[in-house]
Amino acid sequence: AGGPALGALEGRVGAAEARVERAAARNSAEATAMESARNDLVGRDPFETASALQETTARLEKIYTVTARLSRLSLLEFLR
């Protein structure tokens, strides 16, 4: 006996429930992805991980070296 106001309220509640369900599904998928990523990290071979870290560190040092050299470049130095 609530009429149109009750119908509108029920519609808004239904829409809110649908949004909550979609958010819960997204959160569940994200949690599954995070758990998988964590398992990949925990299950990795320590030697392999250390080797990958050393490679990444070496690449980063090369990038820093090139960046430092580029920062010292100037047209005046080039023309000398």
Secondary structure, DSSP 4 states (H G I P E B T S, - for coil): --HHHHHHHHHHHHHHHHHHHHHHHHHHHHHHHHHHHHHHHHTS-HHHHHHHHHHHHHHHHHHHHHHHHHHH--HHHHH-
